[in-house]
Amino acid sequence: MSFVDSNADRLAFVVCAGLILVPLEHLLPRRKGQTLRRAGLKLDISYMLFGALGTMLVSAGVIALCVTLFAGLVPEAVRSLVRAQPVWAQVIALIVVGDLYYYWAHRLFHTVPALWKFHAVHHSIEEMDWVAAHRTHPVDTGITNSGFAIVALLFDVSATAYAIFSLQFAFHSLLKHSNVAVGWGWLRWLYVTPTFHHWHHANVAHAHDKNFAAQFPLWDRLFGTALMMESQGPARYGVDDPVPMTFLGSLVFPFWSGRGRTAAGAVSGDPEHRPEQRPEHRPDMADHSGRSDHAVGEAQAMELAALQA
């Protein structure tokens, strides 16, 4: 399959996903004042249309390298056991095991300053919706998302199971970034919700370096990085890093920027000279409960204090 054919299939999937998520964002919005034509939309569409090629190239290199290095470490008996499992069991195993790779790769991109520069492109999103999910640097996505394919190849997961996994992963990636307020009940402990991931994007101190999992939130619970605040979403998103809001500018940003985010979640350099790129906090930009950003911020601080008590 050529890149053109592959990209055409991908765009067809995005159109179908949009037909589901756009109405949901209109009917069940988390931030009620957010419009479809929001800030940063052109940048996100650029990544949707042109970012896939770079991601595919990086992913191919990472997958080939890891499979070559680690193929001999998986016993044939284990591969045979995996092949003997029903498709649904292989899909669940891929979600859980693949997400362990994703968790640590993702966490590494938050910890190492040089890697954070690539990941900061994704965190530069200041108004979350399903289209914003596409704003990811190819180096970032090519490394973090490759783990699922690596696990599938090393353990000989069936093509059918991997296809089903890939479809749900792609849709879930859009859903968890979407401006949709929906409660999942007890399932929030087993499958990442939009609120869970929105807290990962929050530009507030107590949410820095939290909620790394892509799909299986129990990894965050196990490693002490979970922030399970489902009652409301963050008051604001984004980063203080000076990420350019153009496609080419954001692509080259990690290579020329001399600034990096520290492990504590701050930008290195003089804190008094950090550029402010946060959007104006308008009263109409309330979360799904109808509260303003100021009121939500106070509620979040009170809830956090209660959790720590």
BAVEX-186389 format. One record per atom (N, C-alpha, C): x, y, z; residue in three letters. Coordinates in steps of 0.2 Angstrom, whole numbers, plus 5000, padded with zeros to 4 digits. Example, Ala and Ser with C-alpha at 12.3 -4.5 7.8 and 13.67 -1.06 7.14 Angstrom:
506649725039ALA506249785039ALA506649845039ALA506449895035SER506849955036SER506450005039SER
// end
This chain:
500449945000MET500050005000MET500450065000MET500350114995SER500750174995SER500550225001SER500950275001PHE500850325007PHE500250365005PHE500050374998VAL499450404996VAL498850364998VAL498850304997ASP498350254998ASP498250255006ASP498750245009SER498750245017SER498450315020SER498650365017ASN498450435020ASN497750445018ASN497550415012ALA496850425010ALA496350385015ALA496550325017ASP496150285022ASP496150325028ASP496750355030ARG496750385036ARG496250445036ARG496250485031LEU495850545030LEU495050525030LEU494950465027ALA494250435027ALA494050425035ALA494550395038PHE494350375045PHE494250445049PHE494650495048VAL494550555052VAL493950585050VAL493750585044VAL493050615042VAL492550575046VAL492550515046CYS492050475050CYS492050485057CYS492650495060ALA492650515067ALA492350575068ALA492550625064GLY492250695065GLY491550695064GLY491150655060LEU490450645060LEU490150625067LEU490550595071ILE490350575077ILE490550625083ILE491150645083LEU491350695088LEU491150765088LEU491050785082VAL490850855081VAL490150865084VAL489650825083PRO489050825086PRO489050815094PRO489550775096LEU489550765103LEU489850825107LEU490350855103GLU490650915106GLU490150975106GLU489650975102HIS489151025102HIS488551005107HIS488450945108LEU487850925113LEU488150915120LEU488750895121LEU489050885128LEU489750915128LEU489750985128PRO490351015128PRO490651025135PRO491351015136ARG491651025142ARG491751105143ARG491951135138ARG492051215139ARG491551245134ARG490951265137LYS490451285133LYS490551345128LYS491051385130GLY491151445126GLY491651435120GLY491851375120GLN492351355114GLN491951345108GLN492251385103THR491951375096THR492351325092THR491951305086LEU492351255082LEU492951295078LEU492851355077ARG493451395074ARG493851425079ARG494251385083ARG494551405088ARG495251425087ARG495651455091ALA496351465090ALA496751405089ALA497251405085GLY497651345083GLY497351295079GLY496751305076LEU496451255072LEU496851245066LEU497051295062LYS497451285056LYS498051245057LYS498451255063LEU499051225064LEU498851145065LEU498251135069ASP498051065070ASP497851025063ASP497551065059ILE497351035052ILE498051025048ILE498451065049SER499151055045SER499450995048SER499450975054TYR499750915057TYR499350855054TYR498650865054MET498250815052MET498350795045MET498550845040LEU498650825033LEU499350805032LEU499850835035PHE500550825033PHE500950795038PHE500750785044GLY501150765049GLY501250685049GLY500850655046ALA500850575046ALA501450555042ALA501750585037LEU502350555034LEU502950555038LEU503050605042GLY503650605046GLY503550555052GLY502950545054THR502850505060THR502950425057THR502650415051MET502750345048MET503550335047MET503950385045LEU504650375044LEU504950355051LEU504850395056VAL505150385062VAL504950315065VAL504250305065SER504050245068SER504350185064SER504450185058ALA504750125054ALA505450115057ALA505850165058GLY506450155060GLY506550125067GLY506050155072VAL506050135079VAL505850065079VAL505350045075ILE505049975076ILE505549925073ILE505849945067ALA506349895065ALA506949885069ALA507149945073LEU507749935077LEU507549895083LEU506949905086CYS506849875092CYS506649795091CYS506349785086VAL506149715084VAL506849675082VAL507249705079THR507949675078THR508349655084THR508349705089LEU508649695095LEU508349645100LEU507749645100PHE507349605105PHE507049545103PHE507049535097ALA506649475094ALA506849405097ALA507549405099GLY507749335102GLY507649335109GLY507349385112LEU507249385120LEU506549355121LEU506049345116VAL505449315117VAL505449245115VAL505349195120PRO505349125119PRO504749105114PRO504949055110GLU504449035105GLU503749005108GLU503848985114ALA503348955118ALA502849015120ALA503149065122VAL502749125123VAL502349155117VAL502649155112ARG502349175105ARG501749125103ARG501949065104SER501349015103SER500749025107SER500949035114LEU500349045118LEU499949105116LEU500249165114VAL499949225112VAL499549205106VAL499749165101ARG499449155095ARG498849105096ARG498849075102ALA498249025103ALA497649065107ALA497749125109GLN497249165112GLN496749185107GLN496149195109PRO495649225105PRO495749295104PRO495449325098VAL495649395096VAL495549445102VAL494949435105TRP494849485110TRP495349485116TRP495549425117ALA496149425123ALA496749455120ALA496949445114GLN497549475111GLN497449555111GLN496849575110VAL496749655109VAL496849685116VAL496549655121ILE496649675128ILE497349675131ILE497649615129ALA498349615131ALA498849665128ALA498649685121LEU499049735118LEU498949805121LEU498349815123ILE498149875126ILE498549885133ILE498549835137VAL498849835143VAL499649835143VAL499949785139VAL500649775139VAL500949835134VAL500649855129GLY500849905124GLY500849975128GLY500349985132ASP500350045136ASP500850055141ASP501149995144LEU501650005148LEU502250035145LEU502450015139TYR502950045135TYR502750115134TYR502150135132TYR501950205130TYR502050245137TYR501850215142TYR501850255149TYR502550275150TYR503050235149TRP503750255151TRP504050295146TRP503850285139ALA504150325134ALA503850395135ALA503250405136HIS502850465137HIS503150505143HIS503250465149ARG503550495155ARG504350525153ARG504650485149LEU505350505147LEU505350565144LEU504850575139PHE504750645135PHE504650705140PHE504350685146HIS504250745151HIS504850755155HIS505250705156THR505850705161THR506450735158THR506650715151VAL507250735148VAL507150795144VAL507450855146PRO507350915143PRO507450915135PRO507850875133ALA507950875125ALA507350845122ALA507050795125LEU506450765123LEU505850805124LEU505850835129TRP505250885131TRP505150935125TRP505650955122LYS505551005117LYS505150975111LYS505150915110PHE504750885105PHE504050875107PHE503950855114HIS503350845117HIS502950905118HIS503350965119ALA503051025120ALA502551055115ALA502751025109VAL502351045103VAL501551025104VAL501550965107HIS500850935108HIS500550975114HIS500950985119HIS500651015125HIS500551095124HIS500751115118SER500551195116SER499851205115SER499451145114ILE498751155113ILE498451195119ILE498051245117GLU497751285123GLU496951285123GLU496651255117GLU495951245117GLU495851165115GLU495651125119MET495651055117MET495051035113MET495150995108ASP494550965104ASP494850905100ASP494450875097TRP494650805093TRP495150825088TRP495150885085VAL495650895080VAL496350915083VAL496350935089ALA496950955092ALA497350895093ALA497050835093ALA497450775095ALA498050765089ALA497950795084HIS498450785078HIS499050825079HIS499050875083ARG499650915084ARG500150875088ARG500550835085THR501050795088THR501650795084THR502250815087HIS502850815083HIS503050735080HIS503250725074PRO503350665072PRO503850625076PRO504350655079VAL504850625083VAL504550595089VAL504150635092ASP503750615098ASP503250555097ASP502850565092THR502350515091THR502650455088THR503150465084GLY503550405081GLY503850355086GLY504050385092ILE504350345097ILE503850315102ILE503450365104THR502950345110THR502450295107THR502150305101ASN501650255098ASN501850195095ASN502550185094SER502850125091SER502750065095SER502750075102GLY502750015107GLY502249965105GLY501649985103PHE501149945102PHE501249895096PHE501549925091ALA501749885085ALA502349835087ALA502849865091ILE503349825093ILE503149765097ILE502649775102VAL502449715106VAL502049665101VAL501649695097ALA501249645092ALA501749605088ALA502349635086LEU502749595082LEU503149545086LEU503449565092LEU503849525096LEU503449465098LEU502749475100PHE502349425103PHE501949385098PHE501949405092ASP501549375086ASP500849385087ASP500649445089VAL499949455089VAL499649455082VAL499049425081SER498749415075SER498549475071SER498549475065ALA498449535061ALA497749565062ALA497249525063THR496549545065THR496549575072THR496849555077ALA496849585083ALA497249655083ALA497749655079TYR498149715079TYR497649775075TYR497349745070ALA496849795066ALA496349825070ALA496049775075ILE495549805079ILE495749845084ILE496349825087PHE496749875092PHE496849945089PHE497149945083SER497350005080SER496750055078SER496150025076LEU495550065075LEU495250095082LEU495250055087GLN495050085093GLN495550135096GLN496150115095PHE496650165098PHE496650235094PHE496550235088ALA496450295084ALA495850335086ALA495350305086PHE494750335088PHE494750365096PHE495050325100HIS495050345107HIS495550405108HIS496050405104SER496550455104SER496250525102SER495750525098LEU495350585096LEU494850595102LEU494550545104LEU494050555109LEU494350585116LEU494850565118LYS495150585124LYS495450655124LYS495550685118HIS495650755117HIS495050795116HIS494550765114SER493950805112SER493650845118SER493250895116ASN492950945121ASN492250915122ASN492250855125VAL491650815127VAL491650805134VAL491150815138ALA491050805145ALA490550745146ALA490850685147VAL490450625148VAL490850585154VAL490350555158GLY490650515164GLY490650445162GLY491150405164TRP491250335162TRP491150295168TRP490950315174GLY490850275180GLY491450235182GLY491350175184TRP491950135186TRP492450115180TRP492250125174LEU492650115168LEU493250155168LEU493250215172ARG493750265172ARG494450235175ARG494350185179TRP494950145182TRP495250105177TRP494950085171LEU495150035167LEU495350065160LEU495050125158TYR495150145151TYR495150225152TYR495650255149VAL495750325150VAL495150365147VAL494850415151THR494350455149THR494550525147THR494150565143PRO494350625141PRO494650675147PRO494250665153THR494450705158THR495150685161THR495250625161PHE495950605164PHE496450635159PHE496350625153HIS496950655148HIS496950725148HIS496350765149HIS496350835149HIS496750855155HIS496750825160TRP497150845166TRP497950835164TRP498050795160HIS498750785158HIS499050845154HIS498550875151HIS498650945147HIS498651005151HIS498450995157ALA498251055161ALA498951095162ALA498851165162ASN499451205163ASN499351235170ASN499251195175VAL499251205182VAL499751165186VAL500051195191ALA500651155194ALA500451085197ALA499951075200HIS499751015203HIS499650955198HIS499550975192ALA499350925186ALA499950915182ALA500550945183HIS501150935179HIS501350865180HIS501550835175ASP501850765175ASP501350715178ASP500750715176LYS500250665178LYS499950635172LYS499650575174ASN499150545169ASN499550535162ASN500050495162PHE500450475156PHE500150425152PHE499750375155ALA499450325151ALA499050345145ALA499150305140ALA498750315134ALA498050285134ALA497950225137GLN497350195137GLN497150155144GLN497750135148PHE497650095154PHE497850135160PHE497450175163PRO497550215168PRO497850185175PRO497850115175LEU498050085181LEU498850085181LEU499150095176TRP499850105176TRP500050175180TRP499650225179ASP499750285183ASP499650275190ASP499150235191ARG498950225198ARG499550185202ARG499850135198LEU500350095200LEU501050135201LEU501150175197PHE501850215197PHE501750285201PHE501150295204GLY501050355208GLY500950425204GLY500750425198THR500650485194THR499950495192THR499450465195ALA498750475193ALA498450535196ALA498050565192LEU497650625195LEU496950615193LEU496650575197MET495950555196MET495450605198MET495350665195MET494850715196MET494350715191MET493850675191GLU493350675186GLU492850715187GLU492750755193SER492150795194SER492250865189SER492750885187GLN492850935182GLN493450935179GLN493550975173GLY494150975169GLY494551035172GLY495151035169PRO495651095170PRO495351165168PRO495651215172ALA495451285170ALA495851305164ALA496451285163ARG496751305157ARG497251255155ARG497451255148TYR497851205145TYR498551245142TYR498951205140GLY499551235136GLY500151235140GLY500751265138VAL501351275141VAL501651345141VAL502151355145ASP502451425144ASP503051425139ASP503251365137ASP503751365132ASP503551405125ASP504051435122PRO503851475116PRO503751435110PRO503351395110VAL503251345104VAL502851395098VAL503151395092PRO502851435087PRO502251405085PRO501751445083MET501051425081MET501051415074MET501551395070THR501551385063THR501851305062THR501651275057PHE501751205056PHE502551195055PHE502851235051LEU503551225050LEU503951255056LEU503751305059GLY504051335065GLY504051285071GLY503451245072SER503451205077SER503851135076SER503851125069LEU504251065068LEU505051075069LEU505251135068VAL506051145069VAL506151165076VAL505651185080PHE505751215087PHE506151175091PHE506051105091PRO506451065096PRO507251065094PRO507351085088PHE508051085086PHE508451145087PHE508051205087TRP508451265088TRP508251295095TRP507751275098SER507651305105SER508151295110SER508351345114GLY508851335119GLY508551325126GLY507851315126ARG507551315132ARG507251245133ARG507251215139GLY506951155141GLY506551155147GLY506051105147ARG505651105153ARG506051055158ARG506051075165THR506351045170THR505950985172THR506250935176ALA505850875178ALA505250895183ALA505350955186ALA504850985190ALA504251015187ALA504251015180GLY503751045176GLY503751115175GLY504351145176ALA504451215174ALA504951225168ALA504951285165VAL505351295159VAL506051315162VAL506551295159SER507251315162SER507351385160SER507851415163GLY507951485162GLY507651525167GLY507651595166ASP507451645171ASP506651645171ASP506351625177PRO505651615177PRO505351685176PRO505651735177GLU505351805176GLU505351825169GLU505651785165HIS505651805158HIS505351755153HIS504951715156ARG504551665152ARG503951695148ARG503951675142PRO503351705138PRO502651685140PRO502251725140GLU501551705142GLU501151685136GLU500951625135GLN500551615128GLN499851585130GLN499651595136ARG498951565138ARG498451615135ARG497851585133PRO497351625130PRO496951665136PRO496651715134GLU496251765139GLU495751715142GLU495651725148HIS495151685152HIS494551725152HIS494051695148ARG493451735147ARG492951695152ARG492451735154PRO491951705158PRO491551655155PRO491451655148ASP491051615144ASP491451545143ASP492051545145MET492451485144MET492351435150MET491851415151ALA491651375157ALA491751305156ALA491851265161ASP491851185160ASP491151165160ASP491051095159HIS490351065158HIS489951085164HIS490151105170SER489751115176SER489451185175SER489751225170GLY489451295170GLY489851345174GLY490351325177ARG490751375181ARG491251405177ARG491451465179SER491951505176SER492651475177SER493251495173ASP493851465175ASP494051485182ASP493951545184HIS494151565191HIS493751515196HIS493151505195ALA492751465200ALA493051395200ALA493151365194VAL493451305193VAL494151295196VAL494551345195GLY495251345198GLY495151335206GLY494751375209GLU494651375216GLU494351305218GLU493951275214ALA493651205216ALA494151155215ALA494651165210GLN495151115209GLN495651115215GLN495851175218ALA496251185223ALA495951155230ALA495351165231MET494951135236MET494951055236MET494851035230GLU494750955229GLU495450925230GLU495950955228LEU496650935228LEU496850935236LEU496650985239ALA496850985247ALA496450935250ALA495850915248ALA495450865251ALA495850795250ALA496050785244LEU496350725242LEU497050715246LEU497350765247GLN498050765251GLN497950755258GLN497350775261ALA497250775268ALA497250705271ALA
// end
